[in-house]
Amino acid sequence: MRRIQVLLCSGTACQSSGSDKVKRALLDELGSHDLLSEVQIVETGCMGPCELGPVLLVYPEGTFYVRVKPDDAAEIVSEHFLKGRPVRRLLWTEGAPQPQEIPFFSRQMKLVLRNCGTIDPEKIEEYIATGGYEALGKVVTLDPAQVIAAVKESGLRGRGGAGFPTGTKWELVRAATGDTKYVICNADEGDPGAFMDRAILEGDPHAVLEGMAIAAYAVGASRGYVYVRAEYPLAIRRLEVALAQARKLGLLGARIFESDFSFDIELRMGAGAFVCGEETALMASIEGRRGEPRPRPPYPATHGLWGKPTLINNVETFANVRHIVLGGAAAFAAVGTEKSKGTKVFALAGKVRNTGLVEVPMGITLRELVFDIGGGVPAGREFKAVQIGGPSGGCLPASLLDTPVDYDSLSRHGAIMGSGGVIVLDDATCMVNMARFFLEFTADESCGKCVPCRVGTQMMLAILNRIVAGEGTDQDLVRLAEIGDMMKNASLCALGQTAPNPVLSTLRYFPEEYRAHIRDRSCPAGVCPNLVRYVVVPEACRGCDACRRACPTGAAQGTAGKAPYRIADELCIRCGACFDACPFGAVKKEPR
Amino acid sequence: MREGTVTKDAIASRHPRSPEALLSLLHDLQTANAGNYLTPDDLALAASHVGLPLSAVRDAATFYSMFSLRPRGRHIVRLCESPNCHLAGAWSALDELRRVLGVDIGGTTPDGQFTLELTSCLGACGVAPVMMVDDEVVGNLTPTRVRETLGRYRGER
């Protein structure tokens, strides 16, 4: 047993902040103090607060260090490991060395993410030591109907976005006729701002594989696929490692746990198509075709991959399964609200102090999520809205901050749980421009197969482009709502059916911003280039002449050395050159 | 693996002769070409290997944004264009990428080293803005970090 264990986050974000260099520096320091036999470094999955990376957690006492640089290694080793004094300057907050004292962690409830950040995801032994594959071992001694009954009783609903009851889905696949059945894990996480599936795959890949194997036993499948997007190379690598290890120990393959149950999993990589997150498109992609959706019914439960009955669940859904089996359905269902059980992982991002991955019980309010865990909007700005559910979701305003986060409450207010991306927006965000951004995304990602989505996204985008350019009319708002309604009802798949949500929800909660763009030709947030005015703040201007030299139209005027300068609005073409050029931040954008 | 002595047939033989191997095979064939693209011969090989008509293979290859039928640079630089990266200032990183590489989005540097592309969310929003160079995710982008990273790749080989 080593005296000290250092858990070093090596998720994608921390790796990109240099966690591998920190590891090498620590190893060098440990070596030079002859401590390699006493201190162990464990590379783990994501711990959550990505922007503070690289982060590391030192056990036995549990000291949490943030923004660790390779140069800090010497001090950590000599002060902390040798003398037992934590390096205070590397703590998240002074006086709170341990995660449980920090609200970001203490308000969370980790079930799915329990192993993320505590075990080495590339060592199956560490997963097994936390009870890994115990659930599978138990399940193969049960009747499949018992397994399905437990999942139904737990109240687990699909974590990919739509929230379909998982047990019911399993039951449908079990009941479908056919000798060959498939289990697919949808790891084509594509929503901008969503990265919970990536973190689970990178931090605890075996939990997903075990969930798939349990599902396969329950529905009677012998073959499974993980369809993962190619943008996640680290997740792919860790899955490959996990699959090889599980096969080697006989936890996948023929006659698992010496039962009659045989099951193996293959990895399939996407190639950059958002629509492949839709289940029928995903299956087309596995079959080697264009990833285009098809009408449902028939549903994959009866006509799935290669026309065979197929169970398709999301990464986080599968990762929940072992906890239902081990902890019992009742314990699982004790967490959450009446119709949304268990926990949900969210990716918190945008204008919020603490960004990263958090797991909370269903039913927590948006306010708790954004302010207690997220720490609120950074100083000097005000909270404006929270965008939840990505391009399929909506923006909820401050007045709805007390909405409980569950499937039904969110959809009642025009947003969706979606896969769990939460983007906090402050008062410097233009809601019209935000909606336009998401529409641009869905218009680009529309596969083009059905008319309502292909043409509808383009038409809505054209209208929004007009509005942000200051050329909108009142009639445009009516048209946006009309087209949005048609797309919701007539599109082939969820991409088109939900694409209008960002527009419709902002129209609903921020109508005055649309009206300001249209009637006053003004962008209240000062974002839309055509609808802002550039002004010089006299007190900040030093008369350096930079703006005048940068201005292509002679609108920035003044004499060097004689502050303040001024910008003649009638000559200004709103190119922003003066804004970029000013070294003193004296040029400001304001609504016209 | 790239530019190795591995023949295309050897690459194909690592994949099952079934349509479900198509995407993986196309990925591998594309990576094996210095220009990070699929040649007409690659498409024909893939078609005969997995047992699909050439038209179906072409149909699939042109659907997915990660496949290219035109030569690209040795390294693919993909800047994330998602809202989190947008809010975090991806555009100043894009300006720097354009300036240093001297090409616009979709362009390849004359020396064949880099192609500049945009990508949908890379899921590393905690360190936005983010780009990916080949398989490496580079976050917290500033103009300096952009220059350093490109310099590092330029120095290789």
Interface residues (C-beta under 8 A of the other chain):
Chain A: T12 A13 Q15 S16 S17 P49 C50 E51 G53 E189 G190 D191 P192 G193 A194 F195 R198 A230 E231 Y232 P233 L234 R268 M269 G270 A271 G272 A273 F274 S285 I286 E287 G288 R289 R290 G291 E292 A347 A349 G350 K351 T355 G356 L357 Q387 I423 T429 M434 F437 F438 F441 E445 C447
Chain B: S18 P19 E20 A21 L22 L23 S24 L26 H27 V50 L52 A56 D59 A60 F63 Y64 S65 M66 F67 S82 P83 N84 H86 L87 T119 S120 C121 L122 G123 A124 C125 G126 V127 A128 V130 M132 D135 V137 V138 G139 N140
